[in-house]
Amino acid sequence: MEAKIEGEGEEEANKRKWKRKKSTEASFCPINSLDDGCLMHIFSFLSPIPDRYNTALVCNRWCYLACHPRLWLRVDRSVKDLSEPGVFPNIETAVTAARPGDTILIAAGGSHRASNIQIKKPLCLIGGGELPDETTLICSRGSDSALEFMSTCKLANLTVKAELGCCLLHRKGRLTIDGCVLQCESNPLDYLSCPIVSTASAAQQLSSSLNSHSDGVFVSQTRIEGGAKAVLTSGDLELQRVRVIYARTSLLFWFDIEHQR
């Protein structure tokens, strides 16, 4: 009996010693010897979701650096202290304050109003929830669209709902929609609604021919519901490479809208 107690005591002591050793090794990890500026520069190369988001869970220092406004802006209606840098009460003010290439993280929970917001610079808008249904943008009746894109942008992990008109209006640039939900409300005027409308023209394509990426809309793993049709295009834009997966409760779409070459 005494031998068993001694054995258990040694085992507990070894566990404590191992935890102390592990903690010491983590604190002296080579990457932690870098200053804040170097670490933040490294984090800037990570994809915002999930990689940069996950780095914020490592420790307090990494959380501060990974959530720094230099790396992304946040839209959070629940934040009362709006003097906090990089935090905005709504999407429109965040888009106005953003610099080209910035990422805007939209907080999950509740709904965010978005009506005729023009985006004229390259931005990435990402929902902060685990699923796109947790971050919803509502476009009210009487608005042409929730978001109007006039530059190369990306939308990910968001739900966009429109009562009339369209969810997303694409004027020019390369718009990527990944893992989103686009919904047009069912009503007698369904024929006036389309989740995606693209009006990019051949003239815009010609002016952007010097760029590495041409104008177009590129949709992947996105749920589209309601409206007269999923996509409405004008000019010589064409729907290409369509793929649909029938899930148990919905349809997931992959397709591109490009100029015919």
Backbone as CSV, one residue per row, in Angstrom:
resi,resn,N_x,N_y,N_z,CA_x,CA_y,CA_z,C_x,C_y,C_z
1,MET,0.829,-1.202,0.000,0.000,0.000,0.000,0.865,1.255,0.000
2,GLU,1.940,1.231,0.876,2.846,2.364,0.938,3.574,2.545,-0.383
3,ALA,3.952,1.409,-1.011,4.658,1.479,-2.290,3.767,2.102,-3.359
4,LYS,2.459,1.785,-3.319,1.509,2.329,-4.293,1.381,3.835,-4.119
5,ILE,1.304,4.295,-2.837,1.190,5.724,-2.560,2.444,6.456,-3.029
6,GLU,3.620,5.837,-2.765,4.871,6.457,-3.203,4.923,6.554,-4.720
7,GLY,4.421,5.473,-5.387,4.423,5.484,-6.857,3.546,6.590,-7.412
8,GLU,2.360,6.770,-6.802,1.462,7.836,-7.252,2.073,9.206,-7.009
9,GLY,2.797,9.345,-5.870,3.449,10.620,-5.568,4.518,10.962,-6.585
10,GLU,5.307,9.950,-6.977,6.337,10.171,-7.990,5.715,10.544,-9.331
11,GLU,4.594,9.884,-9.664,3.926,10.179,-10.935,3.434,11.619,-10.985
12,GLU,2.811,12.097,-9.871,2.348,13.484,-9.810,3.511,14.455,-9.913
13,ALA,4.623,14.124,-9.247,5.799,14.990,-9.289,6.343,15.088,-10.707
14,ASN,6.360,13.943,-11.416,6.840,13.935,-12.799,5.939,14.776,-13.701
15,LYS,4.614,14.692,-13.464,3.677,15.488,-14.268,3.921,16.984,-14.069
16,ARG,4.102,17.384,-12.793,4.356,18.799,-12.503,5.660,19.261,-13.144
17,LYS,6.690,18.387,-13.068,7.980,18.719,-13.660,7.847,18.876,-15.173
18,TRP,7.046,17.989,-15.812,6.845,18.054,-17.257,6.099,19.333,-17.665
19,LYS,5.091,19.717,-16.863,4.346,20.943,-17.159,5.251,22.168,-17.061
20,ARG,6.127,22.184,-15.995,7.037,23.318,-15.853,8.012,23.386,-17.015
21,LYS,8.483,22.213,-17.436,9.429,22.150,-18.558,8.767,22.618,-19.841
22,LYS,7.518,22.167,-20.063,6.777,22.544,-21.268,6.512,24.040,-21.291
23,SER,6.122,24.599,-20.122,5.859,26.037,-20.031,7.123,26.835,-20.295
24,THR,8.257,26.351,-19.758,9.531,27.042,-19.958,9.932,27.021,-21.424
25,GLU,9.748,25.842,-22.064,10.093,25.726,-23.480,9.248,26.659,-24.331
26,ALA,7.929,26.779,-23.984,7.045,27.650,-24.757,7.459,29.108,-24.617
27,SER,7.844,29.498,-23.387,8.205,30.901,-23.176,9.501,31.256,-23.871
28,PHE,10.395,30.258,-24.079,11.653,30.508,-24.752,11.631,30.032,-26.200
29,CYS,10.433,29.855,-26.748,10.305,29.480,-28.151,10.934,30.577,-29.012
30,PRO,11.741,30.220,-30.019,12.449,31.239,-30.810,11.547,32.325,-31.374
31,ILE,10.320,31.971,-31.793,9.452,32.980,-32.406,9.051,34.051,-31.400
32,ASN,9.002,33.705,-30.107,8.635,34.686,-29.093,9.753,35.672,-28.795
33,SER,10.960,35.410,-29.313,12.055,36.358,-29.122,11.982,37.514,-30.120
34,LEU,11.097,37.394,-31.137,10.913,38.475,-32.101,10.139,39.620,-31.469
35,ASP,10.401,40.837,-31.935,9.654,41.966,-31.389,8.251,42.008,-31.989
36,ASP,7.401,42.887,-31.449,5.997,42.942,-31.857,5.838,43.260,-33.339
37,GLY,6.662,44.155,-33.857,6.566,44.529,-35.265,6.826,43.356,-36.195
38,CYS,7.832,42.538,-35.861,8.151,41.362,-36.692,7.017,40.331,-36.640
39,LEU,6.517,40.078,-35.424,5.426,39.112,-35.287,4.181,39.564,-36.047
40,MET,3.869,40.850,-35.948,2.686,41.372,-36.632,2.850,41.261,-38.143
41,HIS,4.080,41.472,-38.624,4.348,41.337,-40.062,4.143,39.889,-40.508
42,ILE,4.568,38.946,-39.686,4.368,37.523,-40.002,2.874,37.192,-40.022
43,PHE,2.143,37.680,-39.030,0.701,37.414,-38.958,-0.049,37.986,-40.157
44,SER,0.486,39.056,-40.746,-0.204,39.687,-41.879,-0.259,38.769,-43.097
45,PHE,0.631,37.761,-43.159,0.629,36.831,-44.292,-0.350,35.677,-44.103
46,LEU,-0.913,35.536,-42.898,-1.864,34.462,-42.635,-3.239,34.829,-43.171
47,SER,-3.975,33.837,-43.621,-5.361,34.091,-44.023,-6.153,34.484,-42.781
48,PRO,-7.003,35.536,-42.885,-7.708,36.032,-41.689,-8.500,34.958,-40.962
49,ILE,-9.236,34.127,-41.746,-10.017,33.028,-41.175,-9.591,31.741,-41.876
50,PRO,-9.141,30.690,-41.161,-9.114,30.602,-39.682,-7.749,30.899,-39.065
51,ASP,-6.686,31.034,-39.910,-5.326,31.023,-39.365,-5.038,32.192,-38.418
52,ARG,-5.285,33.440,-38.902,-4.974,34.591,-38.048,-5.887,34.613,-36.831
53,TYR,-7.139,34.183,-37.027,-8.085,34.109,-35.913,-7.574,33.127,-34.856
54,ASN,-7.028,31.990,-35.292,-6.552,30.977,-34.347,-5.299,31.415,-33.600
55,THR,-4.459,32.237,-34.237,-3.258,32.694,-33.538,-3.620,33.547,-32.327
56,ALA,-4.794,34.195,-32.381,-5.216,35.023,-31.253,-5.540,34.190,-30.017
57,LEU,-5.667,32.888,-30.173,-6.010,32.014,-29.045,-4.784,31.472,-28.331
58,VAL,-3.584,31.753,-28.847,-2.363,31.151,-28.298,-2.014,31.741,-26.936
59,CYS,-1.944,33.056,-26.846,-1.586,33.712,-25.590,-2.027,35.171,-25.664
60,ASN,-1.885,35.895,-24.558,-2.346,37.289,-24.517,-1.595,38.170,-25.511
61,ARG,-0.301,37.946,-25.628,0.498,38.776,-26.546,0.081,38.543,-27.986
62,TRP,-0.078,37.275,-28.362,-0.474,36.962,-29.739,-1.891,37.452,-30.019
63,CYS,-2.757,37.402,-29.009,-4.115,37.897,-29.167,-4.099,39.390,-29.474
64,TYR,-3.281,40.151,-28.731,-3.183,41.591,-28.957,-2.671,41.889,-30.365
65,LEU,-1.650,41.156,-30.807,-1.049,41.425,-32.119,-1.944,40.953,-33.259
66,ALA,-2.565,39.771,-33.095,-3.407,39.223,-34.170,-4.673,40.046,-34.374
67,CYS,-5.135,40.729,-33.326,-6.356,41.541,-33.425,-6.048,43.022,-33.602
68,HIS,-4.802,43.348,-33.832,-4.402,44.747,-33.963,-5.061,45.383,-35.189
69,PRO,-5.522,46.640,-35.076,-6.185,47.290,-36.215,-5.319,47.434,-37.453
70,ARG,-3.987,47.281,-37.305,-3.133,47.297,-38.500,-3.396,46.083,-39.379
71,LEU,-3.900,44.996,-38.776,-4.127,43.764,-39.533,-5.558,43.658,-40.028
72,TRP,-6.514,44.115,-39.239,-7.897,44.137,-39.710,-8.745,45.092,-38.871
73,LEU,-9.825,45.540,-39.478,-10.787,46.390,-38.796,-11.954,45.525,-38.334
74,ARG,-12.676,45.987,-37.311,-13.799,45.215,-36.789,-15.074,46.040,-36.797
75,VAL,-16.184,45.395,-37.164,-17.506,45.993,-37.050,-18.223,45.250,-35.937
76,ASP,-18.529,45.969,-34.863,-19.134,45.322,-33.698,-20.115,46.303,-33.057
77,ARG,-21.400,46.019,-33.164,-22.426,46.908,-32.623,-22.470,46.888,-31.097
78,SER,-21.902,45.833,-30.498,-21.977,45.702,-29.037,-20.902,46.504,-28.315
79,VAL,-19.901,46.972,-29.038,-18.824,47.734,-28.404,-19.317,49.140,-28.073
80,LYS,-19.255,49.513,-26.803,-19.739,50.826,-26.378,-18.650,51.898,-26.475
81,ASP,-17.391,51.470,-26.282,-16.287,52.421,-26.354,-15.784,52.489,-27.793
82,LEU,-16.332,53.411,-28.572,-15.967,53.529,-29.985,-14.640,54.246,-30.181
83,SER,-14.015,54.659,-29.080,-12.683,55.259,-29.194,-11.605,54.202,-29.393
84,GLU,-11.968,52.943,-29.207,-11.013,51.851,-29.432,-10.616,51.834,-30.901
85,PRO,-9.312,51.888,-31.199,-8.887,51.969,-32.606,-9.270,50.721,-33.393
86,GLY,-9.733,50.932,-34.610,-10.040,49.819,-35.499,-11.391,49.186,-35.294
87,VAL,-12.237,49.733,-34.399,-13.565,49.175,-34.130,-14.621,50.195,-34.568
88,PHE,-15.636,49.711,-35.321,-16.646,50.600,-35.880,-18.042,50.060,-35.594
89,PRO,-19.034,50.956,-35.465,-20.388,50.509,-35.127,-21.162,49.936,-36.305
90,ASN,-20.740,50.253,-37.529,-21.453,49.740,-38.703,-20.495,49.550,-39.869
91,ILE,-20.985,48.867,-40.900,-20.132,48.502,-42.028,-19.718,49.722,-42.837
92,GLU,-20.626,50.660,-43.005,-20.341,51.822,-43.853,-19.166,52.639,-43.323
93,THR,-19.133,52.881,-42.015,-18.023,53.651,-41.456,-16.708,52.871,-41.534
94,ALA,-16.778,51.548,-41.391,-15.566,50.733,-41.497,-15.014,50.774,-42.916
95,VAL,-15.901,50.703,-43.921,-15.473,50.757,-45.317,-14.846,52.114,-45.630
96,THR,-15.433,53.181,-45.096,-14.904,54.523,-45.329,-13.510,54.681,-44.729
97,ALA,-13.306,54.116,-43.540,-12.022,54.269,-42.848,-10.951,53.310,-43.358
98,ALA,-11.356,52.250,-44.026,-10.412,51.215,-44.451,-9.449,51.736,-45.523
99,ARG,-8.266,51.154,-45.518,-7.287,51.425,-46.562,-7.334,50.294,-47.578
100,PRO,-6.899,50.542,-48.821,-6.889,49.465,-49.819,-6.122,48.242,-49.315
101,GLY,-6.741,47.077,-49.441,-6.119,45.838,-48.988,-6.492,45.425,-47.582
102,ASP,-7.249,46.258,-46.854,-7.630,45.927,-45.477,-8.654,44.794,-45.434
103,THR,-8.693,44.116,-44.284,-9.709,43.101,-44.001,-10.643,43.635,-42.931
104,ILE,-11.947,43.520,-43.163,-12.951,43.962,-42.185,-13.642,42.729,-41.629
105,LEU,-13.521,42.527,-40.319,-14.162,41.402,-39.639,-15.484,41.890,-39.049
106,ILE,-16.595,41.300,-39.505,-17.925,41.711,-39.059,-18.382,40.755,-37.964
107,ALA,-18.678,41.298,-36.795,-18.990,40.478,-35.619,-20.234,39.630,-35.845
108,ALA,-20.193,38.426,-35.298,-21.335,37.519,-35.391,-22.402,37.919,-34.372
109,GLY,-23.620,37.438,-34.613,-24.723,37.720,-33.705,-25.525,38.918,-34.141
110,GLY,-26.836,38.770,-34.206,-27.679,39.876,-34.628,-27.544,40.130,-36.120
111,SER,-27.990,41.302,-36.563,-27.935,41.650,-37.980,-27.336,43.035,-38.144
112,HIS,-26.699,43.256,-39.285,-26.063,44.526,-39.608,-26.769,45.134,-40.819
113,ARG,-27.136,46.401,-40.740,-27.796,47.078,-41.849,-26.768,47.415,-42.920
114,ALA,-27.112,47.103,-44.170,-26.228,47.418,-45.285,-27.088,47.782,-46.489
115,SER,-27.104,49.056,-46.865,-27.924,49.515,-47.979,-27.111,50.439,-48.879
116,ASN,-26.939,50.020,-50.122,-26.243,50.825,-51.135,-24.856,51.276,-50.679
117,ILE,-24.119,50.393,-50.023,-22.754,50.727,-49.592,-21.800,50.504,-50.766
118,GLN,-21.188,51.553,-51.246,-20.252,51.460,-52.368,-18.849,51.155,-51.855
119,ILE,-18.216,50.167,-52.466,-16.851,49.792,-52.106,-15.970,50.047,-53.321
120,LYS,-15.130,51.077,-53.228,-14.325,51.519,-54.368,-12.848,51.208,-54.215
121,LYS,-12.495,50.375,-53.238,-11.096,50.003,-53.026,-11.022,48.518,-52.701
122,PRO,-9.898,47.879,-52.942,-9.781,46.435,-52.665,-9.920,46.144,-51.171
123,LEU,-10.945,45.370,-50.812,-11.191,45.029,-49.411,-11.619,43.574,-49.311
124,CYS,-11.495,43.035,-48.092,-11.991,41.695,-47.788,-12.943,41.815,-46.606
125,LEU,-14.190,41.371,-46.783,-15.200,41.409,-45.723,-15.483,39.981,-45.273
126,ILE,-15.317,39.724,-43.987,-15.425,38.364,-43.451,-16.356,38.338,-42.254
127,GLY,-17.234,37.347,-42.199,-18.096,37.154,-41.041,-17.325,36.526,-39.894
128,GLY,-17.608,36.980,-38.675,-16.854,36.509,-37.520,-17.379,35.246,-36.872
129,GLY,-18.461,34.670,-37.381,-19.016,33.452,-36.784,-18.400,32.194,-37.367
130,GLU,-18.770,31.061,-36.771,-18.293,29.790,-37.300,-18.996,29.443,-38.606
131,LEU,-20.250,29.897,-38.754,-21.036,29.636,-39.960,-21.507,30.965,-40.549
132,PRO,-21.764,31.013,-41.852,-22.226,32.271,-42.454,-23.553,32.759,-41.889
133,ASP,-24.420,31.844,-41.421,-25.718,32.245,-40.858,-25.584,33.078,-39.588
134,GLU,-24.418,33.062,-38.965,-24.237,33.776,-37.705,-23.923,35.254,-37.904
135,THR,-23.614,35.659,-39.130,-23.313,37.065,-39.423,-24.164,37.492,-40.612
136,THR,-25.195,38.300,-40.350,-26.184,38.620,-41.384,-26.185,40.104,-41.712
137,LEU,-26.164,40.388,-43.015,-26.297,41.749,-43.523,-27.696,41.892,-44.110
138,ILE,-28.433,42.902,-43.676,-29.815,43.109,-44.116,-29.882,44.339,-45.029
139,CYS,-30.410,44.124,-46.228,-30.635,45.227,-47.154,-32.130,45.550,-47.150
140,SER,-32.477,46.752,-46.726,-33.885,47.102,-46.550,-34.572,47.379,-47.880
141,ARG,-35.886,47.273,-47.887,-36.704,47.550,-49.066,-36.463,48.993,-49.546
142,GLY,-36.357,49.145,-50.847,-36.113,50.468,-51.422,-34.667,50.706,-51.794
143,SER,-33.773,49.821,-51.378,-32.354,49.941,-51.732,-32.057,49.112,-52.972
144,ASP,-31.130,49.579,-53.789,-30.761,48.825,-54.990,-29.999,47.556,-54.631
145,SER,-29.139,47.637,-53.609,-28.331,46.483,-53.211,-27.819,46.699,-51.798
146,ALA,-27.335,45.633,-51.202,-26.676,45.771,-49.901,-25.275,46.345,-50.098
147,LEU,-24.514,45.730,-51.000,-23.142,46.151,-51.272,-22.957,46.333,-52.767
148,GLU,-22.285,47.413,-53.143,-21.990,47.691,-54.551,-20.471,47.708,-54.729
149,PHE,-19.963,46.818,-55.564,-18.518,46.639,-55.698,-18.004,47.315,-56.963
150,MET,-17.001,48.188,-56.763,-16.389,48.899,-57.868,-14.880,48.699,-57.853
151,SER,-14.442,47.617,-57.201,-13.032,47.273,-57.133,-12.921,45.787,-56.824
152,THR,-11.713,45.271,-56.849,-11.477,43.861,-56.540,-11.691,43.616,-55.047
153,CYS,-12.607,42.721,-54.712,-12.962,42.479,-53.306,-13.249,40.997,-53.079
154,LYS,-13.299,40.639,-51.798,-13.668,39.279,-51.414,-14.682,39.324,-50.287
155,LEU,-15.663,38.432,-50.372,-16.691,38.268,-49.346,-16.619,36.822,-48.861
156,ALA,-16.590,36.609,-47.555,-16.490,35.241,-47.047,-17.271,35.088,-45.748
157,ASN,-17.926,33.942,-45.600,-18.579,33.548,-44.349,-19.647,34.543,-43.902
158,LEU,-20.438,35.065,-44.859,-21.473,36.047,-44.557,-22.814,35.611,-45.133
159,THR,-23.903,36.055,-44.498,-25.244,35.941,-45.057,-25.716,37.338,-45.439
160,VAL,-26.182,37.487,-46.679,-26.689,38.781,-47.150,-28.147,38.579,-47.574
161,LYS,-29.060,39.359,-46.969,-30.485,39.244,-47.273,-30.996,40.548,-47.877
162,ALA,-31.804,40.427,-48.930,-32.403,41.597,-49.568,-33.903,41.393,-49.705
163,GLU,-34.682,42.425,-49.398,-36.138,42.332,-49.553,-36.536,42.532,-51.007
164,LEU,-35.955,43.538,-51.637,-36.132,43.781,-53.063,-34.776,44.186,-53.624
165,GLY,-34.660,44.228,-54.950,-33.364,44.561,-55.521,-32.441,43.363,-55.478
166,CYS,-31.159,43.593,-55.226,-30.195,42.483,-55.220,-29.359,42.517,-53.950
167,CYS,-28.763,41.379,-53.651,-27.873,41.311,-52.496,-26.548,42.010,-52.812
168,LEU,-25.960,41.631,-53.956,-24.644,42.150,-54.334,-24.702,42.704,-55.753
169,LEU,-24.213,43.924,-55.928,-24.168,44.566,-57.238,-22.702,44.730,-57.636
170,HIS,-22.306,44.074,-58.733,-20.914,44.093,-59.190,-20.791,45.022,-60.389
171,ARG,-20.034,46.102,-60.233,-19.832,47.072,-61.311,-18.532,46.816,-62.075
172,LYS,-17.460,46.556,-61.319,-16.158,46.311,-61.949,-15.244,45.635,-60.938
173,GLY,-14.109,45.136,-61.427,-13.160,44.460,-60.558,-13.434,42.967,-60.470
174,ARG,-12.669,42.314,-59.649,-12.772,40.858,-59.473,-13.414,40.597,-58.107
175,LEU,-14.643,40.122,-58.111,-15.378,39.860,-56.871,-15.385,38.360,-56.582
176,THR,-14.866,37.985,-55.418,-14.844,36.586,-54.984,-15.827,36.405,-53.837
177,ILE,-16.726,35.440,-53.978,-17.731,35.143,-52.952,-17.504,33.703,-52.492
178,ASP,-17.100,33.540,-51.250,-16.701,32.217,-50.771,-17.432,31.861,-49.486
179,GLY,-18.158,30.746,-49.517,-18.811,30.244,-48.310,-19.842,31.187,-47.734
180,CYS,-20.657,31.799,-48.591,-21.669,32.764,-48.141,-23.079,32.223,-48.365
181,VAL,-24.064,32.968,-47.870,-25.482,32.690,-48.122,-26.089,33.971,-48.680
182,LEU,-26.706,33.893,-49.860,-27.356,35.044,-50.480,-28.841,34.747,-50.584
183,GLN,-29.657,35.599,-49.953,-31.096,35.337,-49.886,-31.887,36.554,-50.347
184,CYS,-32.832,36.315,-51.267,-33.823,37.327,-51.620,-35.143,36.900,-50.996
185,GLU,-35.771,37.786,-50.259,-37.004,37.445,-49.556,-38.106,37.058,-50.545
186,SER,-38.871,36.039,-50.193,-39.984,35.591,-51.043,-41.160,36.551,-50.888
187,ASN,-41.621,37.103,-52.001,-42.774,38.000,-51.993,-43.330,38.067,-53.413
188,PRO,-44.488,38.692,-53.591,-45.097,38.738,-54.930,-44.245,39.441,-55.980
189,LEU,-43.258,40.235,-55.542,-42.402,40.952,-56.490,-41.055,40.263,-56.671
190,ASP,-41.059,38.935,-56.534,-39.845,38.149,-56.675,-39.117,38.421,-57.989
191,TYR,-39.879,38.712,-59.040,-39.264,38.885,-60.353,-38.360,40.129,-60.408
192,LEU,-38.442,41.001,-59.405,-37.595,42.190,-59.353,-36.299,41.935,-58.583
193,SER,-36.142,40.739,-58.032,-35.003,40.456,-57.158,-34.037,39.474,-57.800
194,CYS,-32.753,39.689,-57.557,-31.700,38.762,-57.964,-30.590,38.819,-56.915
195,PRO,-30.135,37.682,-56.429,-29.054,37.708,-55.439,-27.787,38.401,-55.945
196,ILE,-27.399,38.121,-57.200,-26.181,38.728,-57.756,-26.518,39.410,-59.074
197,VAL,-26.123,40.676,-59.203,-26.268,41.408,-60.464,-24.896,41.937,-60.846
198,SER,-24.480,41.653,-62.077,-23.194,42.147,-62.567,-23.423,42.983,-63.814
199,THR,-22.872,44.203,-63.821,-23.047,45.105,-64.959,-21.713,45.463,-65.603
200,ALA,-20.653,44.733,-65.262,-19.343,45.013,-65.855,-19.429,44.855,-67.366
201,SER,-18.808,45.784,-68.099,-18.925,45.799,-69.561,-17.594,45.488,-70.224
202,ALA,-17.654,45.296,-71.530,-16.445,45.002,-72.292,-15.464,46.165,-72.237
203,ALA,-15.983,47.409,-72.178,-15.111,48.579,-72.104,-14.286,48.549,-70.823
204,GLN,-14.923,48.128,-69.721,-14.198,48.023,-68.455,-13.176,46.905,-68.536
205,GLN,-13.529,45.821,-69.220,-12.599,44.721,-69.387,-11.362,45.182,-70.150
206,LEU,-11.556,46.001,-71.200,-10.452,46.489,-72.005,-9.539,47.377,-71.184
207,SER,-10.125,48.244,-70.364,-9.329,49.160,-69.546,-8.550,48.429,-68.471
208,SER,-9.014,47.250,-68.075,-8.322,46.493,-67.026,-7.476,45.365,-67.592
209,SER,-7.292,45.343,-68.916,-6.577,44.231,-69.543,-5.104,44.201,-69.157
210,LEU,-4.577,45.349,-68.678,-3.189,45.381,-68.249,-3.008,44.758,-66.877
211,ASN,-4.107,44.577,-66.149,-4.029,43.964,-64.821,-3.926,42.458,-64.945
212,SER,-3.399,41.822,-63.878,-3.241,40.373,-63.900,-4.587,39.666,-63.795
213,HIS,-5.591,40.310,-63.206,-6.904,39.694,-63.057,-7.949,40.542,-63.756
214,SER,-8.771,39.922,-64.586,-9.822,40.643,-65.293,-11.059,40.759,-64.411
215,ASP,-12.009,41.590,-64.887,-13.266,41.737,-64.158,-14.037,40.424,-64.179
216,GLY,-14.777,40.176,-63.119,-15.605,38.976,-63.075,-16.070,38.682,-61.662
217,VAL,-16.968,37.718,-61.554,-17.481,37.273,-60.263,-17.180,35.781,-60.133
218,PHE,-16.636,35.391,-59.000,-16.211,34.012,-58.803,-16.823,33.497,-57.501
219,VAL,-17.718,32.549,-57.628,-18.526,32.077,-56.503,-18.129,30.645,-56.152
220,SER,-17.943,30.363,-54.865,-17.630,29.002,-54.435,-18.347,28.680,-53.136
221,GLN,-18.872,27.468,-53.059,-19.508,26.921,-51.848,-20.495,27.904,-51.227
222,THR,-21.376,28.461,-52.063,-22.306,29.491,-51.625,-23.747,29.050,-51.840
223,ARG,-24.589,29.339,-50.837,-26.010,29.003,-50.900,-26.774,30.204,-51.453
224,ILE,-27.588,29.982,-52.483,-28.349,31.058,-53.105,-29.826,30.713,-53.057
225,GLU,-30.627,31.625,-52.524,-32.055,31.347,-52.322,-32.894,32.536,-52.782
226,GLY,-34.043,32.241,-53.408,-35.005,33.279,-53.770,-34.604,34.060,-55.003
227,GLY,-35.479,35.011,-55.379,-35.215,35.847,-56.531,-35.666,35.215,-57.834
228,ALA,-35.724,36.048,-58.879,-36.132,35.551,-60.195,-35.122,34.574,-60.750
229,LYS,-33.844,34.850,-60.548,-32.761,33.963,-60.973,-31.565,34.224,-60.070
230,ALA,-30.649,33.270,-60.028,-29.501,33.409,-59.130,-28.589,34.555,-59.546
231,VAL,-28.416,34.722,-60.878,-27.475,35.711,-61.395,-28.103,36.454,-62.557
232,LEU,-27.942,37.781,-62.566,-28.386,38.602,-63.687,-27.167,39.346,-64.222
233,THR,-26.873,39.181,-65.513,-25.709,39.826,-66.109,-26.129,40.710,-67.268
234,SER,-25.247,41.617,-67.640,-25.485,42.469,-68.803,-24.219,42.492,-69.650
235,GLY,-24.312,43.042,-70.864,-23.142,43.072,-71.739,-22.755,41.675,-72.187
236,ASP,-21.457,41.407,-72.272,-20.991,40.115,-72.769,-20.495,39.196,-71.654
237,LEU,-20.902,39.469,-70.425,-20.573,38.558,-69.338,-21.360,37.266,-69.487
238,GLU,-20.720,36.138,-69.176,-21.385,34.848,-69.319,-21.145,33.989,-68.092
239,LEU,-22.147,33.181,-67.799,-22.053,32.220,-66.697,-21.240,31.024,-67.176
240,GLN,-20.198,30.653,-66.412,-19.300,29.588,-66.843,-18.954,28.666,-65.673
241,ARG,-18.560,27.430,-66.032,-18.067,26.444,-65.065,-19.002,26.288,-63.867
242,VAL,-20.255,26.018,-64.132,-21.260,25.885,-63.073,-21.185,24.489,-62.449
243,ARG,-21.197,24.468,-61.120,-21.234,23.193,-60.402,-22.170,23.355,-59.211
244,VAL,-23.022,22.366,-58.997,-24.006,22.428,-57.910,-23.925,21.141,-57.100
245,ILE,-23.947,21.270,-55.796,-24.001,20.114,-54.905,-25.305,20.173,-54.132
246,TYR,-26.064,19.107,-54.188,-27.332,19.018,-53.470,-27.054,18.547,-52.052
247,ALA,-27.137,19.456,-51.089,-27.014,19.083,-49.682,-28.388,18.677,-49.163
248,ARG,-28.446,18.230,-47.934,-29.705,17.736,-47.384,-30.750,18.841,-47.276
249,THR,-30.323,20.045,-46.947,-31.281,21.135,-46.734,-31.134,22.286,-47.712
250,SER,-30.136,22.236,-48.586,-29.918,23.381,-49.474,-29.062,22.977,-50.671
251,LEU,-28.870,23.938,-51.587,-28.007,23.766,-52.745,-26.777,24.640,-52.576
252,LEU,-25.615,24.086,-52.851,-24.378,24.858,-52.799,-23.866,25.053,-54.220
253,PHE,-23.512,26.289,-54.567,-23.122,26.641,-55.925,-21.642,26.982,-56.020
254,TRP,-21.063,26.598,-57.165,-19.759,27.071,-57.604,-19.939,27.547,-59.047
255,PHE,-19.586,28.769,-59.364,-19.628,29.203,-60.763,-18.816,30.481,-60.927
256,ASP,-18.505,30.799,-62.176,-17.779,32.014,-62.524,-18.607,32.831,-63.496
257,ILE,-18.486,34.143,-63.427,-19.116,35.041,-64.397,-17.986,35.856,-65.013
258,GLU,-17.669,35.580,-66.270,-16.535,36.219,-66.906,-16.888,36.680,-68.320
259,HIS,-15.994,37.491,-68.879,-16.117,37.869,-70.278,-15.655,36.702,-71.134
260,GLN,-16.394,36.422,-72.187,-16.017,35.345,-73.106,-14.743,35.729,-73.851
261,ARG,-13.783,34.830,-73.844,-12.499,35.126,-74.512,-12.404,34.351,-75.829
